[in-house]
Amino acid sequence: MTINGFYTKVAHFILLKEMLPKGRVVLTTEQEATLPNILPYVFEEEILADRFVWPAMKIKKKTTKPEKLGKVKAYKKSRRQFQNDDMYAGRFSPETDARTVTEAYTADNMAPAMRGTRPYPGSNYQIPTFPKLWISAPTQASGERDKVVGFPILPG
């Protein structure tokens, strides 16, 4: 007996849905080609009831250790400079917590994601019900470099 990976993935999400409590669902996934065909079908009831949010991400996984370290170092330096500049401008104080600074840095430095001269996403996500705007996140954590985030399904 041969099992198709697509059907296995459908079964996985059906089981996940059965395990979740009733109510709002926020499902965060990677930008995987099969998901636009699966998730709207599996979570149709939640989507129609305006209880489903789906952020999808693309993360650069294949990088060398020096590239990873360089990007993280450059991000930390840029964020530190941002915090210092904004303390002098009166936006932050020395007591401002790290999360507030990181959220402000992210908000000020997000940009539309591009793939060369074309915008994201990949072709499987380019259907009328999905958004046209995907965002490049400015943070460079060690495990999540060059992150691009889109929201294929948002509540109405």
Buried (B, 14 or more C-beta within 10 A) or exposed (E): EEEEEEEEBBEEBBEEBEEEEEEEBEBEBEBBEEBBEBBBEBBEEBBEEEBBBBBBBBBBEEEEEEEBEEBBEEBEEBBEEBBEEBBEEEBBEEEBEEEEBBEBBBEEBBEEBEEEEEEBBEEBBEEEEBBEEBBBBBBBEEEEBBBBBBBBBEEE
